[in-house]
Amino acid sequence: MKHRFAGLAGIDEADLKYRILIEQDEDGVFVVEVPSLPGCVSQGRTRQEAIENAKEAIAAYLESLAAHDEPIPPPIAEELVEVAI
């Protein structure tokens, strides 16, 4: 599937991956932040709902950048490895 965001020529939309941070607040709501997209925040009543809402927020964020001819931050190209000691 070809992406709909200017500035990422040659990158398939399925390759657009951004790291999210999920925290549960004092009211039990799951809050999601996208560190590489400043101000891109979402939430949900469940962890899964928060993740789905984050996907929508990321897409809207990237669409807004593209509409305003702003550069699109590149997707993550790193691997997270947890090591037990």
Secondary structure as a PSIPRED ss2 file (coil, helix, strand):
# PSIPRED VFORMAT (PSIPRED V4.0)

   1 M C   1.000  0.000  0.000
   2 K E   0.000  0.000  1.000
   3 H C   1.000  0.000  0.000
   4 R C   1.000  0.000  0.000
   5 F C   1.000  0.000  0.000
   6 A C   1.000  0.000  0.000
   7 G C   1.000  0.000  0.000
   8 L C   1.000  0.000  0.000
   9 A C   1.000  0.000  0.000
  10 G C   1.000  0.000  0.000
  11 I C   1.000  0.000  0.000
  12 D E   0.000  0.000  1.000
  13 E H   0.000  1.000  0.000
  14 A H   0.000  1.000  0.000
  15 D H   0.000  1.000  0.000
  16 L C   1.000  0.000  0.000
  17 K C   1.000  0.000  0.000
  18 Y C   1.000  0.000  0.000
  19 R C   1.000  0.000  0.000
  20 I C   1.000  0.000  0.000
  21 L E   0.000  0.000  1.000
  22 I E   0.000  0.000  1.000
  23 E E   0.000  0.000  1.000
  24 Q E   0.000  0.000  1.000
  25 D C   1.000  0.000  0.000
  26 E C   1.000  0.000  0.000
  27 D C   1.000  0.000  0.000
  28 G C   1.000  0.000  0.000
  29 V C   1.000  0.000  0.000
  30 F E   0.000  0.000  1.000
  31 V E   0.000  0.000  1.000
  32 V E   0.000  0.000  1.000
  33 E E   0.000  0.000  1.000
  34 V C   1.000  0.000  0.000
  35 P C   1.000  0.000  0.000
  36 S C   1.000  0.000  0.000
  37 L C   1.000  0.000  0.000
  38 P C   1.000  0.000  0.000
  39 G C   1.000  0.000  0.000
  40 C C   1.000  0.000  0.000
  41 V E   0.000  0.000  1.000
  42 S E   0.000  0.000  1.000
  43 Q E   0.000  0.000  1.000
  44 G E   0.000  0.000  1.000
  45 R C   1.000  0.000  0.000
  46 T C   1.000  0.000  0.000
  47 R H   0.000  1.000  0.000
  48 Q H   0.000  1.000  0.000
  49 E H   0.000  1.000  0.000
  50 A H   0.000  1.000  0.000
  51 I H   0.000  1.000  0.000
  52 E H   0.000  1.000  0.000
  53 N H   0.000  1.000  0.000
  54 A H   0.000  1.000  0.000
  55 K H   0.000  1.000  0.000
  56 E H   0.000  1.000  0.000
  57 A H   0.000  1.000  0.000
  58 I H   0.000  1.000  0.000
  59 A H   0.000  1.000  0.000
  60 A H   0.000  1.000  0.000
  61 Y H   0.000  1.000  0.000
  62 L H   0.000  1.000  0.000
  63 E H   0.000  1.000  0.000
  64 S H   0.000  1.000  0.000
  65 L H   0.000  1.000  0.000
  66 A H   0.000  1.000  0.000
  67 A H   0.000  1.000  0.000
  68 H C   1.000  0.000  0.000
  69 D C   1.000  0.000  0.000
  70 E C   1.000  0.000  0.000
  71 P C   1.000  0.000  0.000
  72 I C   1.000  0.000  0.000
  73 P C   1.000  0.000  0.000
  74 P C   1.000  0.000  0.000
  75 P C   1.000  0.000  0.000
  76 I C   1.000  0.000  0.000
  77 A C   1.000  0.000  0.000
  78 E C   1.000  0.000  0.000
  79 E C   1.000  0.000  0.000
  80 L C   1.000  0.000  0.000
  81 V C   1.000  0.000  0.000
  82 E C   1.000  0.000  0.000
  83 V C   1.000  0.000  0.000
  84 A C   1.000  0.000  0.000
  85 I C   1.000  0.000  0.000
